[in-house]
Amino acid sequence: MAAGSRQTAREGLFLLLAYALGFCVPFLLAALSWEKFGPCLRRHYAWLPRIQKTMGLFLIFFGILMLSGMTLRIMAFLAG
């Protein structure tokens, strides 16, 4: 949104590039380091179902917060 409202195309392009790199770089690093860290992570596969269920509950919880408008109250509280 901020990239589209910039005064010059160069500023908007820079913001979009930074946004795209922010999405791309972590996935590239994960793919490049999989050979080294993959065997380490395989030891923790037994925990994966519990982790997935916990993260699913967090997603549902934060979705409810967003739908009810509570996130705005929380942000206002944290801002002081």
C-alpha positions in Angstrom: 0.0 0.0 0.0 2.7 2.4 0.9 4.6 1.6 -2.3 1.7 2.6 -4.4 1.2 6.0 -2.7 4.8 7.2 -3.1 5.4 10.4 -5.0 7.9 9.0 -7.5 8.0 5.7 -9.2 11.6 5.1 -8.0 10.5 5.3 -4.3 7.6 2.9 -5.0 9.9 0.5 -6.9 12.4 0.5 -4.1 9.7 -0.3 -1.5 8.3 -3.1 -3.6 11.8 -4.5 -4.1 12.4 -4.5 -0.4 9.1 -6.1 0.2 9.8 -8.9 -2.3 13.2 -9.5 -0.9 11.8 -9.7 2.5 9.6 -12.6 1.3 12.1 -14.2 -0.9 15.4 -14.3 1.1 14.2 -16.4 4.1 12.8 -19.1 1.7 16.0 -19.1 -0.3 18.2 -19.4 2.8 16.0 -22.3 4.0 16.3 -24.1 0.7 20.1 -23.6 0.5 20.7 -24.7 4.0 18.4 -27.8 3.9 21.3 -30.2 3.2 23.2 -29.0 6.3 20.3 -28.6 8.8 17.8 -31.2 7.4 19.2 -34.2 9.4 19.1 -32.1 12.6 15.4 -31.2 12.0 14.4 -34.8 11.3 15.1 -35.6 14.9 12.2 -33.3 15.9 9.6 -34.8 13.5 7.8 -36.5 16.4 6.9 -33.0 17.7 5.5 -31.8 14.3 1.8 -32.8 14.9 1.7 -31.0 18.3 3.4 -27.9 16.8 0.9 -27.9 13.9 -2.1 -28.1 16.2 -0.7 -25.4 18.4 0.0 -23.1 15.5 -3.5 -23.8 14.1 -5.1 -22.8 17.4 -3.0 -19.6 17.4 -4.2 -18.8 13.9 -7.9 -19.3 14.9 -7.4 -17.2 18.1 -5.8 -14.3 16.2 -8.4 -14.6 13.5 -11.1 -14.2 16.1 -9.2 -11.2 17.6 -9.1 -9.6 14.2 -12.7 -10.2 13.4 -13.9 -8.8 16.7 -11.7 -5.7 16.4 -9.7 -6.5 19.6 -6.4 -6.2 17.8 -6.9 -2.4 17.5 -7.5 -2.3 21.3 -4.5 -4.4 22.0 -2.3 -2.1 19.7 -3.7 1.0 21.4 -2.9 -0.5 24.8 0.6 -1.4 23.8 1.2 2.0 22.3 0.5 3.6 25.6 
